[in-house]
Amino acid sequence: MLLHTRANKLTGLLLFGLVFLLTTPYARPASALVCAWATAATLQEGYLLCRGKAR
């Protein structure tokens, strides 16, 4: 089951925006930021699923 939390939605938006930064000098820091955010969103989703708070 997938939850569509705000964090997951923002992760998708950040991943979409990252494509436009890949040819700039900001690609590496932006990629690290997006990866960190995606990890946090995944941990939140796992927590919500384990606690049974899925909507």
N, C-alpha and C positions, 0 to 999 in steps of 0.2 A: 504494500500500500504506500502510495506517495502522498505526502502532505504538501500542500501549496501554501506554505507559510510566507510571510513577508520576506524573510531571509532567503528562501529559495527563489522567490520572484526577483529579488535584487541580484542574486547570483547570476541568474540568466541575463539580466540587463548588463551586468558588469562583464560577463563573458562576451556578449555581443559588442560592447564598446571596446573591448580589448583588441578586437580584430583591427580596428582603425589605428591603434597605437603600435602595432607590431613593426612598422617601418621607421619608428622614431627612436631616439635615444632613451625614451621612457618605457620601452617595452619590458625590460627586465624588472624594474621596480613595480610596474603596473601588474605584471604577471604574478609577482610575489604577493601583492596585495589581494588580487583576485583569488589566488590559491588559498591564502589565509582565510578570506571571507567564506569561500566554499567549504573549507574544513569546519569553520564555526557553524555554518548552516547545517552541515551534515550531522555534527554533534548535537545540535538542537533538535533536529528531526529524530535522531535516534533516541534522545532523551524523552521526547514527547511520545514516541511509539512505545517505549518501554514502560512509561508511566500510565499508558492507556488514555492519554489526553487527545487522541486523534479525533477530529471533528467528523 
